[in-house]
Amino acid sequence: MKTTKHEIKSLVNDIASTTHLVFADRCVAVYVMGSLARGGFSENASDIDIGIILDDPLQISDGQYIRQIQSNAVEKHSTVENNVSIFWGSIASINGLDDGGRYPPFDRLDLIDHALLLIGEDVRAELQKPSKKELEIAGAEFALEYLGSKEAIEEFFNYETLIQKGSVKVSKTILFPARFIYLEKTGKIAGNDVSYQYYIDHFSGPDADLVKYGYQWRFDSLPDDVSQVYELLHKGLDKLYLKFIDSYVQKMGLYGEEDLKNKLIKWKESIASSCSRIDH
């Protein structure tokens, strides 16, 4: 059963009010972020993203308190199955003038461009946007860690295992590369709704078909007959990833990020090698 909008709203409001209670005057603002703020949220698959801004300077105990707030909210609202992510920092840490906090470049830009204020004072006008270079480097790092890990590479062509992990895992495996390609082509970040539409508007073939269905599976879950899922993955997944990796290999080379470039090339070679074994 999907999580209801009422349950999600209750969890979000609980985190906001508890944050204000715990940090009192140091709580500058609490925002809802991600697809819950900008649209395209799926009760079936989307993360619940919360942004917190505290007063400077940050304190060593801040992270511990925020992790406890998150843990308590998840436990209290146990019917909410969506993953909860809390991003936090101060104006100085978000702008790179101080250490601490947790606001990766993608989430910093999402905060500035799309977040909705829950409580406190809207201070986004004081925040500095990350550059396209910073976003693309962060995208390459994230992709290598999340999608190009040893475990992920080993199961890349084990479609049965991937399908067994459900629609959330399958759709994220498909849609993350489409989102990174959207960033590389447009210089903007967007949710799955915009980036998937961009992909199917600008590309054709089995990879575009896979992206189209991957977006649908975020909302409708996987079909009972998973043979279609298997077939679409078999025809399009490698093409989607090679297209994404090729574009970022070129960009990392331009940025002088040789380590990231070489890791991406190695990842591409592992995919090509797996394709060759399957074909033969």
C-alpha positions as CSV (number, residue, x, y, z in Angstrom):
1,M,0.0,0.0,0.0
2,K,1.3,3.4,-1.0
3,T,2.0,6.0,1.7
4,T,-0.7,8.6,1.8
5,K,-0.2,12.3,1.3
6,H,-1.6,12.9,4.8
7,E,1.0,10.6,6.3
8,I,3.8,12.4,4.5
9,K,2.6,15.8,5.5
10,S,2.4,14.7,9.1
11,L,6.0,13.4,9.0
12,V,7.3,16.6,7.3
13,N,5.5,18.9,9.8
14,D,6.8,16.8,12.7
15,I,10.4,17.2,11.6
16,A,10.0,20.9,11.1
17,S,8.4,21.5,14.5
18,T,10.8,19.3,16.3
19,T,13.8,21.0,14.6
20,H,12.5,24.4,15.8
21,L,12.0,23.0,19.3
22,V,15.4,21.5,19.5
23,F,17.4,24.3,18.1
24,A,15.2,27.2,19.2
25,D,16.6,30.6,18.0
26,R,19.4,28.8,16.1
27,C,16.8,27.4,13.7
28,V,16.8,29.9,10.9
29,A,14.6,28.0,8.5
30,V,13.2,24.5,7.6
31,Y,12.3,23.7,4.0
32,V,10.7,20.9,2.1
33,M,12.8,20.1,-1.0
34,G,13.0,17.7,-3.9
35,S,10.1,16.5,-5.9
36,L,7.8,17.1,-2.9
37,A,8.4,20.8,-3.4
38,R,8.9,21.1,-7.2
39,G,6.4,18.5,-8.4
40,G,6.6,15.0,-9.7
41,F,6.5,13.3,-6.3
42,S,5.7,9.6,-6.2
43,E,4.3,8.1,-3.0
44,N,5.7,4.8,-4.3
45,A,9.3,5.8,-5.0
46,S,10.3,9.3,-4.2
47,D,12.5,10.4,-1.3
48,I,11.2,12.9,1.2
49,D,13.8,15.7,1.3
50,I,14.0,18.3,4.1
51,G,16.4,21.2,4.2
52,I,17.5,22.8,7.5
53,I,19.5,26.1,7.9
54,L,20.9,26.8,11.3
55,D,22.5,30.0,12.6
56,D,26.3,30.4,12.4
57,P,28.5,29.0,13.7
58,L,27.7,25.3,13.4
59,Q,28.3,23.2,16.5
60,I,29.8,19.8,16.8
61,S,26.6,18.4,18.2
62,D,24.4,19.7,15.4
63,G,24.7,16.6,13.2
64,Q,23.9,14.3,16.1
65,Y,20.8,16.2,17.0
66,I,19.6,16.2,13.4
67,R,20.2,12.5,13.0
68,Q,18.1,11.9,16.2
69,I,15.3,14.1,14.9
70,Q,15.3,12.1,11.7
71,S,15.4,8.7,13.5
72,N,12.6,9.7,15.8
73,A,10.4,10.9,13.0
74,V,10.9,7.8,10.9
75,E,10.1,5.6,13.9
76,K,7.0,7.6,14.9
77,H,5.6,7.7,11.3
78,S,6.4,4.0,10.6
79,T,3.7,3.8,7.9
80,V,5.7,6.1,5.7
81,E,7.9,3.9,3.6
82,N,9.6,6.6,1.6
83,N,13.3,7.3,2.4
84,V,13.8,10.5,4.4
85,S,16.8,12.7,3.7
86,I,17.7,15.7,5.8
87,F,20.2,18.3,4.5
88,W,21.5,20.8,6.9
89,G,24.0,23.6,7.3
90,S,24.4,27.3,7.9
91,I,24.6,30.2,5.4
92,A,28.4,30.2,5.8
93,S,28.8,26.4,5.3
94,I,26.5,26.3,2.3
95,N,28.4,29.1,0.7
96,G,31.7,27.3,1.3
97,L,33.0,29.8,4.0
98,D,32.9,27.3,6.8
99,D,33.1,23.5,7.3
100,G,30.3,21.3,8.5
101,G,26.8,20.4,7.5
102,R,25.5,18.4,4.6
103,Y,24.5,20.1,1.4
104,P,25.9,18.5,-1.7
105,P,25.9,20.7,-4.8
106,F,22.7,19.2,-6.3
107,D,20.8,19.6,-3.1
108,R,22.1,23.1,-2.6
109,L,20.9,24.2,-6.0
110,D,17.6,22.4,-5.4
111,L,17.2,24.3,-2.1
112,I,17.9,27.7,-3.8
113,D,15.7,27.1,-6.8
114,H,12.8,25.0,-5.7
115,A,12.5,24.6,-1.9
116,L,9.3,25.6,0.0
117,L,9.6,27.3,3.4
118,L,8.0,25.4,6.2
119,I,9.0,27.5,9.2
120,G,11.4,30.4,9.9
121,E,12.9,33.1,7.6
122,D,13.5,32.5,3.9
123,V,17.2,33.2,3.5
124,R,17.8,31.6,0.1
125,A,18.7,34.9,-1.5
126,E,21.9,34.9,0.6
127,L,23.0,31.5,-0.8
128,Q,25.4,31.0,-3.6
129,K,24.5,28.6,-6.5
130,P,27.0,25.9,-7.4
131,S,28.6,26.2,-10.8
132,K,27.8,23.8,-13.7
133,K,31.3,22.4,-13.3
134,E,30.8,21.7,-9.6
135,L,27.4,20.0,-10.3
136,E,28.9,17.8,-13.1
137,I,31.8,16.7,-10.9
138,A,29.4,15.9,-8.1
139,G,27.2,14.0,-10.5
140,A,30.2,11.9,-11.7
141,E,31.2,11.2,-8.1
142,F,27.7,10.2,-7.1
143,A,27.2,8.0,-10.1
144,L,30.5,6.1,-9.5
145,E,29.6,5.6,-5.8
146,Y,25.9,4.7,-6.2
147,L,25.6,3.2,-9.7
148,G,29.2,2.2,-10.5
149,S,30.2,0.5,-7.2
150,K,31.6,-3.0,-7.4
151,E,28.3,-4.4,-6.1
152,A,26.3,-2.4,-8.7
153,I,28.6,-3.5,-11.5
154,E,28.3,-7.1,-10.6
155,E,24.6,-7.0,-10.6
156,F,24.3,-4.7,-13.6
157,F,23.3,-7.4,-16.1
158,N,21.6,-9.7,-13.5
159,Y,18.2,-8.4,-14.3
160,E,16.4,-10.9,-12.2
161,T,18.1,-9.7,-9.1
162,L,17.5,-6.1,-10.0
163,I,13.8,-6.7,-10.7
164,Q,13.4,-8.6,-7.4
165,K,14.5,-5.4,-5.6
166,G,11.3,-3.7,-6.8
167,S,10.2,-0.6,-8.6
168,V,12.1,1.9,-6.5
169,K,15.5,0.3,-7.3
170,V,14.7,-0.4,-10.9
171,S,13.4,3.2,-11.6
172,K,16.3,4.8,-9.9
173,T,18.8,2.7,-11.8
174,I,17.1,3.9,-15.0
175,L,16.3,7.5,-14.2
176,F,19.5,8.7,-12.5
177,P,21.6,8.6,-15.8
178,A,18.8,10.4,-17.6
179,R,18.9,13.2,-15.0
180,F,22.7,13.5,-15.3
181,I,22.4,13.7,-19.0
182,Y,19.9,16.5,-18.7
183,L,22.3,18.4,-16.5
184,E,25.2,17.9,-18.9
185,K,23.1,19.1,-21.9
186,T,21.2,22.0,-20.3
187,G,23.3,23.1,-17.3
188,K,20.2,22.8,-15.1
189,I,18.9,20.2,-12.6
190,A,15.4,18.9,-12.7
191,G,13.3,16.1,-11.2
192,N,12.6,12.9,-13.0
193,D,9.5,14.4,-14.6
194,V,11.4,17.0,-16.6
195,S,14.6,15.0,-17.2
196,Y,12.7,11.9,-18.5
197,Q,10.7,14.0,-20.9
198,Y,13.8,15.7,-22.1
199,Y,15.4,12.3,-22.8
200,I,12.5,10.8,-24.8
201,D,12.2,14.1,-26.7
202,H,15.8,14.2,-27.7
203,F,16.8,10.5,-28.0
204,S,15.3,7.5,-29.6
205,G,15.8,3.8,-29.5
206,P,15.6,1.1,-26.8
207,D,17.3,3.4,-24.2
208,A,14.6,6.0,-24.7
209,D,11.9,3.3,-24.4
210,L,13.5,2.1,-21.2
211,V,13.5,5.7,-19.7
212,K,9.8,6.1,-20.6
213,Y,8.7,3.0,-18.9
214,G,11.1,3.5,-16.0
215,Y,9.3,6.8,-15.2
216,Q,5.9,5.0,-15.3
217,W,7.2,2.4,-12.9
218,R,7.9,5.1,-10.3
219,F,4.2,5.6,-10.0
220,D,2.6,2.3,-11.0
221,S,5.1,-0.3,-9.7
222,L,6.4,-3.0,-11.9
223,P,3.9,-5.1,-13.9
224,D,3.0,-8.5,-12.7
225,D,4.5,-10.0,-15.8
226,V,8.1,-8.9,-15.5
227,S,9.1,-10.3,-18.8
228,Q,8.5,-6.9,-20.4
229,V,10.8,-5.3,-17.7
230,Y,13.5,-7.9,-18.4
231,E,13.3,-7.3,-22.2
232,L,13.4,-3.5,-21.9
233,L,16.4,-3.7,-19.5
234,H,18.2,-6.1,-21.8
235,K,17.7,-3.9,-24.9
236,G,18.3,-0.5,-23.4
237,L,20.2,-0.4,-20.1
238,D,23.7,-0.6,-21.5
239,K,23.0,1.9,-24.2
240,L,21.6,4.4,-21.6
241,Y,24.7,4.0,-19.3
242,L,27.2,4.2,-22.1
243,K,25.7,7.4,-23.4
244,F,25.8,8.9,-19.9
245,I,29.4,7.7,-19.2
246,D,30.7,8.9,-22.6
247,S,29.4,12.5,-22.0
248,Y,30.9,12.7,-18.5
249,V,34.2,11.2,-19.5
250,Q,34.5,14.1,-22.0
251,K,33.5,16.6,-19.3
252,M,35.9,15.3,-16.6
253,G,38.7,15.5,-19.2
254,L,37.9,19.1,-19.9
255,Y,37.9,19.9,-16.1
256,G,41.2,18.1,-15.6
257,E,39.6,15.6,-13.3
258,E,41.7,12.7,-14.5
259,D,41.0,10.4,-11.6
260,L,37.2,10.6,-12.2
261,K,37.7,10.4,-16.0
262,N,39.8,7.1,-15.6
263,K,37.2,5.6,-13.2
264,L,34.4,6.4,-15.6
265,I,36.4,4.8,-18.5
266,K,37.0,1.7,-16.3
267,W,33.3,1.5,-15.6
268,K,32.5,1.8,-19.3
269,E,34.9,-1.0,-20.0
270,S,33.3,-3.3,-17.4
271,I,29.8,-2.7,-19.0
272,A,31.2,-3.3,-22.5
273,S,32.9,-6.5,-21.3
274,S,29.6,-7.7,-19.7
275,C,27.7,-6.9,-23.0
276,S,30.2,-9.0,-24.9
277,R,29.9,-12.0,-22.6
278,I,26.1,-11.9,-22.9
279,D,26.1,-11.5,-26.7
280,H,28.3,-14.6,-27.0
